[in-house]
Amino acid sequence: MSLVESVLQGNRLALARLLTQVENETQQGLEALNRLYPYTGKAHIVGVTGAPGTGKSSLVNQLIYALRHPPPGQKPLRVAVVAVDPSSPFSGGAILGDRVRMRDVAGDADVFIRSSASRGALGGVAASTANLVQVFDAAGFELIFIETVGAGQAEVDIAHLAHTVIVVEAPGLGDDIQAIKAGILEIADIIVLNKADRPMVDNAERALRMMIEMASRKPIPAAENSQSAFPWTPPILRTVATEGTGIPAVVEAIQNHRHYLQTSGEWERRERHRLQSELENLLRAALMKRLQAAISPEAYRRILSELVSRQLSPYQALEILLDGGKQ
Amino acid sequence: MSERKIRVLIAKPGLDGHDRGAKVVARALRDAGMEVIYTGLRQTPEMIAEAALQEDVDVVGLSILSGAHMALVPRVLDLLRAQGQENVKVFVGGIIPDEDIPRLLEMGVVGVYGPGTLTEQIIKDISAAVGELNQPAQH
């Protein structure tokens, strides 16, 4: 039986091995993605982002536990996680430590956590993240969390990957000027104010609330084709993830947001946007590869030297390279 | 791009009180270009085997200071084999009496490291053990 068939039948070892193939972009991995694609499109993809140490992993741990143990009458969801941590820019190695916080869900066969190194990507996720999510989606996981690297202000790629984005904040990280800056807070569908037992939590919530009220909330990236009948205002929810406080409200907000997406037409719009952005990323990488193949290393080095010695400007070098490196 | 990284799980089974040694090793492997999944203190063998499966690692490094290695290590090895990961290389570090080392190696452990081991040695042994994976992938 092929790896793809084993994955579709729920074999966890096959799933783990296929994820490796996909992450390494092997021929086998890419062929599997083609075969799995028709099975995708069912999962609710939830991004979890925020500064390092705000408690993203602890929150995800609690959210998975809550989704696996829902109130009576609700079905427990099959949950997967792609947890991204940064690769070293020097050695290419990485410490992937998100599992340390995700121990309450060990031993549950309907939970699958995969750690992934960013491998040089700068937007808070790895180049392979979308593909790993696709494999989980095809394998029948109903809710897939993407936990980004500890993100600063501008790591907003998650907005192109997820249906619902949770931004995790903590008290004491910045004043109200930080809250009105462009960037990560703009992409939030749900804001979680974690470590809410800390001092300054009222100040932090006030700053966030002010930001939400000031924002003329626009759907990303453009408003013109939005069919939203009613706008979504990101709720600000207090939690203490290490103790499980406030978690049911976050689960409810995730469900509410999904309902909002599906009833407002926003789901289709985000799906379209998500797939478009994925396609453009692939296109960019493929064109780059094609360009690199078209230009000899010697010509490339020569152009680079002329750039360094100021004989060529960067834009002149660009023209020559796009022309196939001929001068 | 399509580069094969060595993936290592560093885990601490049992009831050890600290994990300084495990973190030093994890950091050294990171600096050697490996992707190290770190799971923290007080893991059961079942949790370790499950993490090894989900992460599809090439290597599991077990750090044990408590003296319970003769109970914990075979359990992890059995679980890995039972789930089809018999090809995963298992290393053990920590406080291991000399007389236990041959018995651990006999069980299938690839290397045992006590205090004072140079991290360079561990890196070299891991790279050799997963040598066939370490070759550059075809582009």
Interface residues (C-beta under 8 A of the other chain):
Chain A: R12 L13 A16 R17 L19 T20 N24 E25 T26 S87 S88 F90 S91 G92 G93 A94 I95 L96 G97 R99 V100 R103 A106 G107 F112 I113 R114 S115 A117 R119 A127 A285
Chain B: M1 S2 E3 R4 K5 R7 A26 R27 L29 R30 D31 A32 G33 M34 E35 V36 I37 Y38 T39 G40 Q43 T44 E46 M47 E50 A51 L53 Q54 E55 D56 Q83 G84 Q85 A137
